[in-house]
Amino acid sequence: MKIALPPLLSTVLASVAAAAMAGLTAYSVAVLGYFDRANPTALIACTIALWALFALAILAVRSVPTRPAIAIILIGSALIGGAAMAGPPNTSSDSARYAWDGIVQNAGISPYRYVPVDDALATLRPDWLFPTPLENADGTHRCLDPRADPTSSLPSGVPLCSALNRPKVPTIYPAAAEMFFAGVRFITGPTAEYWPLQLTGLLMSLAITAMLIVALRRRNLDPRWAALWGWSPIVATEAITNSHIDILGTLLVLVATLLVSRGLRFRGGIALGAAIAVKLIPVIAAPALLRRQPWKVIAASIVTFGVLYIPYLATTGIAVIGYLPGYLSEEGYNNGSRFTLLTLFVPTTASLAVAAVLLLITAVLVWWKTNPDAPWLGQLVMIGTTLLIVSPRYPWYALLLVPFIALSGRWEWFAVPLALTVRLLIPNDGVSQVAIAIAIVVIVALALHRTGPVGRTRLRHPLALLRRSSST
């Protein structure tokens, strides 16, 4: 979709909209503070305004001449990303665990060996992650920091405040993520608070923006689509403010996809294996990369994944599994209760099996139909469909989707991160189901519109289409 505006007007409008996004992003982080679920109105209103400005900025930049548009996109990405560092994380405490795992490793201890509140790690606890609790008159304890919750050390039972979520369970993060955490803390030390991970998130976000511009230009596609990543509110919030490790996995999946599209399958497999060792969910990017010589991608990714785990297996053994089984149970994936939309149509006890079948069908179709020289659409469909079926509570999982929205230009798939954002800010099953259903309707409607009359005619006769495909 492109609205024709005079170049000067579109340049001014895009620049002003991006600058306004930067200002509002800084306000949401620095002024609104940590998300209060009891009073979410301010952050919800701010989020709506950011997405509206984002849409306006994208519409405007599409009419800016190419060279100035690239400059505006890069500058806007830096401004919005920098504004996202205006304060500490505001909707998630995950980066506190990242910092802690890095601190523990730099003390020569495996992050999988002890839970954070174990007495064995007492001397490693910095005040910003474990602030001193205050004692109430009744002998209970409270925490002044809104990011910290009361807990107690193990096994001594000494009262603590912890900024880490789930401080009494082992870490869940895979090997490559743990190496990244250790590397950041090796440089900054234990006393630097949230900004080191925010800065690395900003740098990786800018790298992805630049990679998208280069990739789009190299393939004679519109480089302005890179703004769909660089200016996206979800990138600023989840990759930078909240510093989710998913940004590293996203970067590596993009590298893998670009390498495989150029025929560099071993190298692409290495990048994919590293991405999966950051956070397991990037495994869903594999089907779109396996159309030609799949064994190269598979072998390289498996070897890379295994090599990255060697140091942790040597010191901790099977404990490297960490909290993964507990997390899947806690989130409701083991009994099917987490599949928000599916539970409207099938019993909860059957939703896990139905989800698995739907994901398998999607993976096979993506593998079968993806253009190996331009696998963006395959990645978009596989990742986006997985998110809709699995419907996680956390919008940062959708970071993996956004680069492929940019490469394909299929902006309607932003309905997925928007639906997941709604699910986080308004944690109500009914609202979540409506948001996900709307996302599906929007995506399907736009997909049908893009196919045109001929494509819609073919869809009315799927068996004939399959016969035609099998005979070629």
N, C-alpha and C positions, 0 to 999 in steps of 0.2 A: 504494500500500500504506500502510495507516494502522493502527497499534496504539493502541487506546484506553487511555490512562493518566490517572489523576487529574491535573488541571491543575497543582497544586502540585508533585507528584512529577515530572511531565514537565518543568516549568520548571527544577527543581533538576537533574535528570538532564541536560538539554540544556546548561545552563550549565556544569556540572562537566565534561561531555565536551568542550565547546569549549575550556574552560580547560586541560584536560589536553592537547588537541591543540596549544594554544599552547606549553605547557611542553615537550612532546616535540619540536615543531618547532624551538624554540630550542636544545634539546639536540643535535638532529641537525646543526644548522648550526654551532653554536659549539664543540661538543666533538668530534664525529666528524671534522670537518675535511674536506679534499678527498678525494673518492672514490678509494679505492685498489682498482683492478680485481683486484689479486692477493689482496685480503682484503675481499670485499664483504659479509661476513656481518652486520656491525653495521648498516650502512645498510639492507640488505634487511630485517632484523628491525624496524628503526625504521619503515621504510616500511609494512610489514604492520600494525604497531601503529597507525600514523596512519590508515590506511584503515579499520581496525576501529573506532577511535574515531569516525571520520567517519560510518560507518554507524549507530553507536549514537546520535550526536548528531542525525542526520537523523530517525531513528525517534522520538526524544524530542520534538524541536521540532514535529513534526507534530501533537502533542496539546496544545501550548501555545496559549492564546487569542491571537487575531491580533495585537492591539496589543503586548502584551509580547513576542510572538514576533519581531515586526519589530525591536524594540529589542535583543533578545538576538542576532539575526542580525547587525545592524550592529555591535554591540559585539564580538561574536565574530569577525567579519571583520577588524576593526581589530586585535584582540589577536593573532590567528593571523598576519595579515599583518605586524604589527610584529615578532613573534617570528621571522619568516622573514628579518628584517634583522639577526639576531644575529651574523652572520659573513659572510665573503665567499662568492661562488659555490662550490658544493660538487660539482656534477657536470658543469659546462660552463664553458668559457672564452670563450664567445661575447661576453659583455659587455665583455671586454677589447678586442676588436676594435671594438665600438661606441664605447668611450671614445676609442680611437686615431683612428678616423675623424673624430670630433668635434674632437679636438685639431688634426688636420691641416687640417680645413676652417677652423677659426678662425685658422689661420696664413695663410689666403688661398690654399690649395692644394686642388685637386680630389682627393677620396679615390680616384678611379679612375686617377689619373695615375701614381703610384708604388706599388711594393710596400712594406710596412712597414720592411723591412730595407735599403731603398735608402739609400746614403750621403747622398743629397740631403736626407733627413729626419733626419739624425743629431742635429741640435740640438733637435729637438722631442721626443725620447724621454724620458719621465719614468722615474725609477728603479723605480717600482712596476710598470710595464709591461715595462721592460727592465732588470732587476737585473744588477749586475756579475757576470760569471762568475768562478768560481774555477779556477785552473790546477792540474791533476793533475801528479804527478811525471813522467808519460810525455809531457807536453806537451798532452794533451787537456784539455778544459774541462768543468766540471759546474755545475749550478745548484742552489742550496740551496732555493729556493722550489719547493714541489711543483707549483705552477701554471705554472712556467716550464720551458722546454725549451731545450737548447743549439741554437744556429743561428749564422749568420755574416752579416755585412753584405755588400751587393752594390754595386759590384763589388770592393770592397777586400778582402773575406774576413776582416775583423776579427771575432774570436769575440764572440758576443752570447748573452744569455739573453733569451727572449721569453715573456711570458704570453699572447701571441696565438697562436691556432692558425693554421696555414698562413701563416706570416709572409712567405713568399716568393711569394705570389700576390696579385693585386689584390683589393679588396673585392668581395663578391658582392651587397651590399645595395642595394635600389632607392632611388629619389630621395627619397620621403617619409621613409623610415627615416633616410637620411643627414641630412636637414633636422632631424629629431628629435635625432639624435646631436649635431649642431652646436649646437642650441639648449640642450641640457642642459649641454654643456661651456662654452658662452658664459657661462652663469650661474655655474658652479662653478669654472671654470678647470681646468688640466691636472693639478693635484696631488691633488685629491680622488679617492679611489680608487673603490671599487665602490658606495658607499652612494647616490650621486645617482641612478643608474639603478634601484637597489632602491626608493628612495623614490618615484620616478615610477611604478614598477610597482605599488607599494602604492596610490598615489592613483588610478591607472586601475582597479585591481581594486575598490576601494571604490566608484568611480563606476559600474562595471558592476553591482555589488550593488544600489546605489540605483536604477539604471535598471530592473533586473529587478523590484524591489519595486513601483515605480510602474507598469510595464507590466503586471504580473500583476494588480494591483488595478484598473487601468483596464479590464481585460478580464474582470473578475469571476472571475479565476483565483486560486488559493491563493498568496498572497505568501510563504508559508513555503518554497516551492520555490526562492526566491532563495538559500537556504542551500546548495543544491547547487553554486552557484558560490562564494559567499563563504567557505565552510568547506572547500572541496575541497583535499585535499593537493597535487594537481597545480598548482593556482593558486598556493598558497603557495610551492611549490618552483620552478616554472618561470617564473611571472610576476614573482616578487619576489626570492627568493634568487638565482636565476640570471638574472633580469632580461631574459628573452628578448623581443625586439621583437615577437614574435607577439601580445603583450598589446595593443599599439597597433592592430594589424590586427584583432584580435578586437573591440575597442571600436568601431572604425569599421564593421565588418560588422554589429554589433548595432544601431548607429545607423541604418545603411542599411536594415536589415530592418524596424525599427520605423517609419521614415519611409515606406517603400514600403507597409507594411500600412495606413497612414493615408491613402494616396492621394497622398503627396508624392513622386512618382517622380523628378523632376529632382533634388531635394535628396538623395533616397536614392541616385541614381546618382553624385552628387558624392562622397558618403561611401564608396560602393563603389569608385570610382576611386581615391580616396585610400588605401583599404585595400589594394588591389592594388599600389599604388606603395610600400607599406610592405614587403610580402613577397608574392610573386606568387601564393602558394597561395590567398589569399582569392577568386581568380577562381572557385573552385568554389562560392562562395555565390551566383553569378549566376543559375543556372537557376531557383531558387525565387522570384526577384524579377521574373521576366519574363512572368508569366501575363497581365497586362493592360498595354497600351501599352508593350511592351518597348522600343520605340525611344527613349523618354524616358530610361530607365535606362541603356541602352547608350550613347547619345550623350553623356549627362552624364558617365558613367564614363570613356569614351575621352578626352574633352576634358580632364577633370581629370587623368588619368594623363599625358597629353601635356604639359600646362602645367607640372606638377611637374618634368618632366624638362628643360625648356628651359634652366635655368641650367647644368646639367651637360653637356648636349649642346653648348652654346655654348663651353664651356671644354675639353671632353675628347672630343667627337665620339663615334664608335662605341665607344670604350673604356668607355662606360657599361655595356656588357654585363658587364664585370668578369669574375669567376671562374665565372659561371653555367655555361658549357659544361663547364669542368673539373670543377665540382662534380657535375653530372649524370653525367659519366663516372666520377668517383671513387666515387660512391654506387651505381653499377651500373645506373642507369636506362636508359643508352643500349644496353646489351646484354641487358637483361631479368633479370640475376642478382639484382636487389634485390627482386623480387616474391616474397617468402618463401613465401607459401602457394601461389601459382599454380604455382611450379616443382615442386610435388608432383604436379601433374596434367597439365602441359603441358611440352614441352621449353623450356629456358631461352631458346633463340633465338626461340620463339614467344610468350613470356610478355608481351613489350611490346605486341604486337598484340592479344593476348587482353585485356590490361588496358585498352587503349584502347577496345576494343569494349564491354567491361563498363561503363566509365565513361560512354561515349556513351549506352548504353541507360539507365543510371541517370539521367543528366541529362535525357533526353527524358521519362522517366516522371515525374521530379520536376516538370519544367515543366508537364506535362500534368495532373497530379493535385493539385498544390499549391493550397491555398486562398489566394488572394491577400490576403485580409483577415487571415489568421492563418498565415503561411508557416513557422511554427516547425518543424512536422513535416517539411516539405520540406527545410528547411535541415539538420535532424538526419539525415535519410536520405542526402542528397547528401554532406555532409561526412563523416559516419561511414562510409559505404560506400567513399568515396574512400580514407580512411585504412586501412581493412581491405584494400582491393585493393593500394594502393601500399605499405603496411606500412613506413613510415619507421623508421629506427633511433632516432628522437628523440621522446620523449613530448610535448615542448612544441608540436608541431604539433596536438595534440589540444585545446589551449586554445580553438581556434576552435569546437570542438564543444560545450563545456560550457555556454555561455549558452542554447543551444537544448535541451539536456537539462533545464535549469531551466524554460524557457518551456513545454516540452511535458510535463514531469513524467515523461518516459520514462527513469527512473533506470538501467534495464538497460544503456543505452548507455555507462555508465561502464566497461563491460567493454573498450571500445576504449582509453581512456587507460591502464587497468590493463595491458592486453596490451602496449602500447608501453613502459610503465614496466618491465615484465619484460624486454622486449627490450634496454633500456638497461642494466639492472643485471646481467642474466645474458646476455651476448652470445654465445649459442649458437643456431645455426640450428634445431636440433631443439626446443629449449625455446621459441623464438619461434614456430615453426609450431604447436606445441601451444597456446600462449597465444592466438594469433589464432584458431585453430579453436574453442577454448572460447568466446571472445568471440562468434563468429558463432552458435554453438549457443545461448548464453544469449539473445542478441538475438532470434533467430528463435523460440525457445520462448516467450519473454515476449510477442512480437508475436502469435503464434498464440493465446496465452491471452487477450490483450486483445480479440481479434476476437470471441470468444464463439462459441457453436455455429453461429449464422447465418453469421458471417463465415467460419468454417472450412468450412461447406458450400459457400459460394460459391467458395472457393479450390479446391475439388475439381472445379469446373466452370469453369475460367478462360475458355474460349472463349465460353460463354454469357454470362459477365460482361462480356467485351469487346464482344459484340454488343449487350448491353443499354446499355453506356456509349456506344457509337457511335450508337445510335438516339435518345438523349436530347439 
